[in-house]
Amino acid sequence: MATLTYTEAVGVGLLQGVTELFPVSSLGHSVLLPALLGGHWARDLNVSAENSPYLNVLIGLHLATALALIVYFRRDWGRVISGLFSSIRRRRIETVDQKLAWLLIIATIPVGVAGLALDNLFRTTLGKPIPAAAFLALNGIVLYVAERLRRGGTGRRRAGHSPAPGEEHLHPDELSDRRIAALSFRQGTMIGAAQILALLPGISRSGVTISAGIFRGLSHEDSARFAFMLATPVIAAAALLKVPSLLGHAGDGIRGQVLAGGVAAFVAGYIAVRFLTRYFETRTLTPFAIYCTLAGLGSLAYLTLG
């Protein structure tokens, strides 16, 4: 009978918090790492097993990661929510915050529908080590192609870079929101729809969303910011839909582990988003592309030939 120790819960919490936001696929790593470690890790942390306690723990870890994103972007979400209500009240879209609010809503719809329809199918049929390794390698190729084919971008924040006239008083985050809000609703929906690919274990949600943003002409910095904000409601909603199961019979014997793992995921997620928002001001997806390709192919070779 599969169980879950506190050590395993904290370990996968740290893993979840980092890999959910780094463009390397949290689900892919959650499937692959236990299989590569073997022993009780492979037994206890089998995401595709029926009635697996690991799957219930992952629900709590996803919610903790979403909370980390909400805390980090709390000022931005305050502006967005205010913009949404003012837009509804006035029945028009006039400001950057109003446009960004509707962009986030409309861009989230495709993955929300696909997640409800396909999440269980993809998890049970493809949530196994060998498919996850193959998709992880494919994720690396996608990131590399995005870098090779990217456009000029909306510009990165560099020392000495002067804002446009009239924008001197704005915070850099508000400047980024302005550039994101310049997207059309069609462009925003296409970027948001890229998250559907992340239902495949090994394909990174943040990775494909950042890549899609780069294809649409956003900079790495703006693409990452948009990707993290898009991910917040998706991760939170998916977790909240399944949280009631943790309060029932499915949570028996693992609620303490979920709490411990959740604290680890929150801390790791907050540090990860703080690091990445600065990283993408000046750097690219290429190191992650190399890592995913090598890790995916290496895991595939180990699992099939070992």
Secondary structure, 3 states (H helix, E strand, C coil): CCCCCHHHHHHHHHHHHHHCCCCCCHHHHHHHHHHHHCHHHHHHCCCCCCCCHHHHHHHHHHHHHHHHHHHHCHHHHHHHHHHHHHHHHHCCCCCHHHHHHHHHHHHHHHHHHHHHHHHHHHHHHHCCHHHHHHHHHHHHHHHHHHHHHCCCCCCCCCCCCCCCCCCCCCCHHHHHHHHHHCCCHHHHHHHHHHHHHHHCCCCCHHHHHHHHHHHCCCCHHHHHHHHHHHHHHHHHHHHHHHHHHHHCHHHCCCHHHHHHHHHHHHHHHHHHHHHHHHHCCCCCCHHHHHHHHHHHHHHHHHHHHC
